[in-house]
Amino acid sequence: AGEQLFVRAHDLRGLGTTYEFPIVTRFAGSLTKLIDNEDKRISAPLPLALAHVGAIRAALAQNIRNTDDPVAAELASELETQSAAFAEPWDD
């Protein structure tokens, strides 16, 4: 399941901007950083991964396309910060 989530997140990272949803690209990029290898997928905090999925779903459902929306901008920033902090030991 983790690998499938990574594949879908990777696809969304590439397609978000193409379909005029750059905020989805940001959310998906952060998620891919969180789970981009098997060791990370096993250890990644499930609530953080689910927060990314929820953010993507909310952006699409509410037609939030970019960081002009202050809530989306803050959420993207926080998700990126938490993903980077989690991924740091693996990125050395």
Contacts in CASP RR format, 6 or more apart in sequence:
PFRMAT RR
TARGET T0000
AUTHOR 0000-0000-0000
METHOD contacts of the structure
MODEL  1
AGEQLFVRAHDLRGLGTTYEFPIVTRFAGSLTKLIDNEDKRISAPLPLAL
AHVGAIRAALAQNIRNTDDPVAAELASELETQSAAFAEPWDD
2 35 0 8 1.000
2 41 0 8 1.000
3 38 0 8 1.000
3 41 0 8 1.000
5 31 0 8 1.000
5 35 0 8 1.000
5 41 0 8 1.000
5 49 0 8 1.000
5 53 0 8 1.000
6 32 0 8 1.000
6 35 0 8 1.000
6 36 0 8 1.000
6 41 0 8 1.000
9 28 0 8 1.000
9 29 0 8 1.000
9 31 0 8 1.000
9 32 0 8 1.000
9 35 0 8 1.000
9 52 0 8 1.000
10 28 0 8 1.000
10 32 0 8 1.000
11 28 0 8 1.000
12 24 0 8 1.000
12 25 0 8 1.000
12 27 0 8 1.000
12 28 0 8 1.000
12 56 0 8 1.000
13 25 0 8 1.000
13 28 0 8 1.000
13 29 0 8 1.000
13 32 0 8 1.000
14 25 0 8 1.000
14 28 0 8 1.000
15 24 0 8 1.000
15 25 0 8 1.000
16 22 0 8 1.000
16 24 0 8 1.000
16 25 0 8 1.000
16 28 0 8 1.000
17 25 0 8 1.000
20 65 0 8 1.000
21 59 0 8 1.000
21 60 0 8 1.000
21 65 0 8 1.000
21 66 0 8 1.000
22 65 0 8 1.000
22 66 0 8 1.000
22 67 0 8 1.000
23 59 0 8 1.000
23 64 0 8 1.000
23 65 0 8 1.000
23 66 0 8 1.000
23 67 0 8 1.000
23 69 0 8 1.000
23 72 0 8 1.000
23 76 0 8 1.000
24 56 0 8 1.000
24 59 0 8 1.000
24 60 0 8 1.000
26 67 0 8 1.000
26 76 0 8 1.000
26 80 0 8 1.000
27 52 0 8 1.000
27 55 0 8 1.000
27 56 0 8 1.000
27 59 0 8 1.000
27 75 0 8 1.000
27 76 0 8 1.000
27 79 0 8 1.000
28 52 0 8 1.000
28 56 0 8 1.000
30 52 0 8 1.000
30 76 0 8 1.000
30 79 0 8 1.000
30 80 0 8 1.000
30 83 0 8 1.000
31 49 0 8 1.000
31 52 0 8 1.000
31 53 0 8 1.000
31 56 0 8 1.000
31 79 0 8 1.000
31 83 0 8 1.000
33 80 0 8 1.000
33 83 0 8 1.000
33 84 0 8 1.000
33 87 0 8 1.000
34 40 0 8 1.000
34 44 0 8 1.000
34 48 0 8 1.000
34 49 0 8 1.000
34 52 0 8 1.000
34 83 0 8 1.000
34 86 0 8 1.000
34 87 0 8 1.000
35 41 0 8 1.000
35 44 0 8 1.000
35 49 0 8 1.000
36 87 0 8 1.000
37 90 0 8 1.000
39 90 0 8 1.000
40 86 0 8 1.000
40 87 0 8 1.000
40 90 0 8 1.000
44 86 0 8 1.000
45 86 0 8 1.000
48 79 0 8 1.000
48 82 0 8 1.000
48 83 0 8 1.000
48 86 0 8 1.000
51 79 0 8 1.000
52 79 0 8 1.000
52 83 0 8 1.000
55 72 0 8 1.000
55 75 0 8 1.000
55 76 0 8 1.000
55 79 0 8 1.000
58 64 0 8 1.000
59 65 0 8 1.000
59 72 0 8 1.000
64 72 0 8 1.000
66 72 0 8 1.000
67 73 0 8 1.000
67 76 0 8 1.000
END
